[in-house]
Every structure is written in structure tokens, then in C-alpha cells.
């Protein structure tokens, strides 16, 4: 990994912020959002697809997110 890439900040863990993906793995949504902001979340990963799905659910109905 690039030495100039910022580290993630620590955050408290709340089980309500976790979601299980189709691959059976558990993902922490605040961490996924932070990884995405830092450009460290691959768009072909299951984690990215989960984040995209969650963001679509959180978006106002008149906004449509496209990949």
C-alpha cells in the first residue's frame, strides 16, 4: 500500500452498523464508507456492492444513484 495513503480513524463499533453480505461475511458500514472516501475500496469487491446498495436505500426517493 502507498505510504502516503491516510490511515483510517478509529471508531466505536455498534452491531447495528454491521451488515452481512451475500458472501456470508460481515461488513462494518462506517468502515466501508471511510474506505470509499479514501479511495481504498475496489469497485469490483463485494464490500463495494454492499455499500452501493445501502447508499441507494438511504438516498431520498427522488435521487437515483447509478454505478
PyMOL commands that set and color helices and strands:
alter all, ss='L'
color gray80, all
select helices_A, chain A and resi 15-17+29-37+46-58
alter helices_A, ss='H'
color red, helices_A
select strands_A, chain A and resi 18-20+26-28
alter strands_A, ss='S'
color yellow, strands_A
deselect
rebuild
show_as cartoon
